[in-house]
Every structure is written in structure tokens, then in C-alpha cells.
């Protein structure tokens, strides 16, 4: 794995150091160390969600609920490191939003789970944006996340610059809903890619196109072993163990019916211009579009047998708009610096690309963990082919994948870190 390679400086795979686990009262007047009573810590990331979340299982021998008062308004501060990976620490603060049912373990002890989420997510539901913006969409996103009236985040922001000057009003929307709406209209200043995502992982907030995610270097290699093949921790070095999946499942592989119904393979958008009392059609075809924006690999997942990509009427969308004769937004007529939205040209492409990620080639793996792996990164996955192919790799499940979601599992009894993650690809590797 490229991140922190060179032996990792760990004594065993999955080793981690829990440097801090502290519960803080809602009024910040009380705190208690949870490191001695925590049983398991789970941290969840997902590129299709706006927040990271976590769960904390504790064996409570100190009657914390009564002594410190746990009501679902507290905070948990967490610091975890993988030895030798100092550049990839986990340093997070979570809001407690739910306390699970308590189960008596033995006399004087109770087992229960604390459900945690980013404090910013809680602030999102407590604030709304009623504001008119003028400028790049990327600057609007930054304001929504950093403004003291809204999210107030101090976390890292990875915001890809967008092209065009827009005038947009947020009509009393929660900040995350406003940002999600902006993602629908955003186009990259560098690549013109319209495939923007808004998500949070352990490194911060991301407002970024698929194109830019695919431009990243891969952060690791994971190899699948043949079914039934067991790893011998005594004979396989740490690097090899880190690069070998404990287990894996092929969780999806092209639901063609769903892909047709969703418009992934072909679709139409009808733009109704209420200013000019006219309408126009734009169509999308999977094979016509394939090379227009960067993909994770080089070849289509499908082949065009029986013209599978030639049915634009499989899904029809309607887009109401208003433009003047010079294709300016009628709402901003005379303001030549303002760019009208390009939904008639970008909507179908965006819709299809995200359908590909949802129903394309999807692999779920359980691996020995390090703190360097996050949702939104690229990895390489190698799966052996069936026995008749000898030692060759399976061409359908070889090459680069985008990590879409992760579950980092830290077990305190075993002092072991594992990750369950899903990874997808929207294209196939070169034909062998």
C-alpha cells in the first residue's frame, strides 16, 4: 500500500493506539475517560452521505448516565493512530444523539451503545440559509460550511473550483440541502465535469467531481485469495497480510433492467422554456458519452449488442427553464456576467454516472485496518480467476475501484482494527 509503506512499524496487523476517548457533558463542565470501559468503536463514512457517524459500545461500571448525565446532548472526543502512520491520525469530535437500550452485564455494570454523529450534522438541522448569492458555486459551498451563522466547521475543506458566475437564492434551506442543490448545477472549472458529490469523511468535507476523485493516486492494493484459502499469520509478513482481504463478496454486477429503467443506458430530457413558450430535447446514450469524462478504467462495462444504448425514451425527464433569445437566464436578463444553469446539457450525464456507481460492479471487503483508508479514495483490487485460467486475474474484478463507504472497527479486547468497505467501478479494465 502506498500510504505509509515500508513495514508500517506495527507489531501485528490491525494494531492501533487509542490515544483519547473522552465523554464531555453538554455544558462542557464534566468529562470522563472512556478508554477503560469501551468495548468496540465503529466509525462510518459514505460518499453518498453528508456526515460521518460512529457507534460506541461501553460496559458501564460507573453509572455514567446518572453520574455525568447522558441525555443525548453530549460530546465524544476520539483520537486513534496506527503506529508509524503519523500523517493519518483520527482526531474527531462527535455529538451523542442516542443512547441504546441498557443490558445488565453483571452486578453494578450495564452494556449499552452510544450513537454518534458529526456536530456539524446537528448544526445543519438547527440552522437555515435565507440568502442571495452571486459568484462561483464553490464559494457558496465554502460560505455555507464556514459561516458562523450556519455550519461553522473548522475541519478541512476539499472544494473543487467551479466554473461560471451564478446568482442563486437559498429559500430558507438547511445548509446541507442547499449544498446538495448546488451540486446538481456545479461544473468543474478544470474539466467541466458535472458529476459533483458532497460528503464528509474523517479528513473533512468534500465538494468534488467524480473526475477529480478518479484523478487521485491509488492508496492501496488488496488481493483476494481463492475461496477456502486461509492466511497463516506466522508465515506471511505484515505487508502481505495488510494487502490481502480477510474475506470479500461480490455485492453487485450490473442489474441491466434497473440500469435501463434508471436511464443509465439511454434517456431524454425535455426542456420547457416558459419565457419563449418553446421546448427542446436532449438525449443521452451510454456509449456516446463514455469517453467524454474520465472514468475509473478504460472500457465500457457493457457492449452495444442489440443497440442496448440506443433507447433514449427508456427514461424521460422534464426541465422547466426560462431563457432570452441570447440564451441568458431570463431572470437575470441584461446581466451578461451571470451564467445560466446548464441542466439541459448536464442532468442526464450526472444521473447516469451515479446510476453506474449504484448498480455497477461492486465489491465488499473485510481487511486488516489502518487509519489511512477513507471513503472517496481509490484502491486496486485483484481477484484470481477461476482455476481454468491458471494463475491469471479475473478481468472483471481487476484494477482500480473507488471506495464508496467504510466501517472502521476497533475492538478493545483484542486490540484489533479491521475495515469493512465497499468499492465500485464504472468501467472495465483493458481486455487481456
PEURDA-V598039 format. One record per backbone hydrogen bond with DSSP energy under -1.0 kcal/mol. NH is the residue of the N-H (numbers start at 0). CO is the residue of the C=O. If there is no record, write none. Layout:
BEGIN
nh: <NH & NH>
co: <CO & CO>
END
This chain:
BEGIN
nh: <2 & 14 & 16 & 18 & 18 & 19 & 21 & 22 & 23 & 24 & 27 & 31 & 33 & 36 & 37 & 38 & 39 & 40 & 41 & 42 & 43 & 44 & 46 & 48 & 52 & 53 & 54 & 55 & 56 & 57 & 58 & 59 & 66 & 67 & 68 & 74 & 75 & 76 & 77 & 78 & 79 & 80 & 84 & 87 & 89 & 91 & 93 & 94 & 95 & 96 & 97 & 99 & 102 & 104 & 108 & 109 & 110 & 111 & 113 & 114 & 115 & 116 & 117 & 121 & 122 & 123 & 124 & 125 & 128 & 130 & 132 & 134 & 139 & 140 & 141 & 142 & 143 & 144 & 145 & 146 & 149 & 150 & 151 & 152 & 157 & 159 & 162 & 165 & 167 & 169 & 171 & 172 & 177 & 178 & 179 & 180 & 181 & 182 & 184 & 185 & 187 & 188 & 191 & 195 & 196 & 198 & 200 & 203 & 204 & 205 & 206 & 207 & 209 & 212 & 213 & 214 & 215 & 218 & 221 & 222 & 223 & 228 & 234 & 235 & 240 & 241 & 242 & 244 & 245 & 246 & 248 & 250 & 250 & 251 & 255 & 258 & 259 & 260 & 261 & 263 & 264 & 266 & 267 & 268 & 269 & 270 & 271 & 272 & 273 & 276 & 277 & 279 & 281 & 283 & 285 & 288 & 291 & 298 & 306 & 309 & 313 & 316 & 318 & 320 & 323 & 326 & 329 & 331 & 332 & 334 & 337 & 338 & 344 & 345 & 346 & 349 & 350 & 351 & 352 & 353 & 354 & 355 & 356 & 357 & 358 & 359 & 361 & 362 & 363 & 364 & 365 & 366 & 368 & 375 & 376 & 378 & 379 & 380 & 381 & 384 & 388 & 389 & 391 & 393 & 396 & 398 & 400 & 401 & 402 & 403 & 404 & 405 & 406 & 407 & 408 & 409 & 410 & 411 & 415 & 416 & 417 & 418 & 419 & 420 & 421 & 422 & 423 & 424 & 427>
co: <218 & 11 & 80 & 16 & 78 & 78 & 76 & 31 & 74 & 29 & 24 & 22 & 20 & 33 & 33 & 56 & 56 & 409 & 54 & 407 & 52 & 405 & 403 & 45 & 43 & 115 & 41 & 113 & 39 & 111 & 36 & 109 & 62 & 63 & 63 & 23 & 93 & 21 & 91 & 19 & 89 & 16 & 81 & 84 & 79 & 77 & 75 & 116 & 73 & 114 & 114 & 112 & 110 & 108 & 105 & 59 & 102 & 57 & 55 & 97 & 53 & 94 & 51 & 117 & 118 & 119 & 120 & 122 & 172 & 169 & 167 & 165 & 135 & 136 & 137 & 138 & 139 & 140 & 141 & 142 & 146 & 143 & 146 & 144 & 204 & 206 & 186 & 134 & 132 & 130 & 169 & 128 & 173 & 174 & 175 & 176 & 177 & 178 & 181 & 181 & 192 & 160 & 187 & 193 & 207 & 205 & 203 & 200 & 155 & 198 & 157 & 196 & 194 & 208 & 209 & 210 & 212 & 377 & 379 & 242 & 381 & 225 & 231 & 231 & 236 & 237 & 238 & 222 & 365 & 365 & 363 & 248 & 361 & 361 & 253 & 254 & 255 & 256 & 257 & 258 & 258 & 283 & 314 & 281 & 316 & 279 & 318 & 277 & 320 & 272 & 272 & 270 & 268 & 266 & 264 & 284 & 288 & 427 & 303 & 306 & 310 & 267 & 269 & 271 & 327 & 323 & 321 & 328 & 329 & 331 & 334 & 164 & 341 & 341 & 342 & 345 & 346 & 347 & 348 & 349 & 350 & 351 & 352 & 353 & 354 & 355 & 251 & 422 & 248 & 420 & 246 & 418 & 416 & 402 & 373 & 400 & 219 & 398 & 221 & 391 & 385 & 386 & 388 & 382 & 393 & 380 & 378 & 423 & 376 & 421 & 421 & 44 & 419 & 42 & 417 & 40 & 415 & 38 & 410 & 13 & 408 & 366 & 406 & 364 & 404 & 362 & 401 & 360 & 298>
END
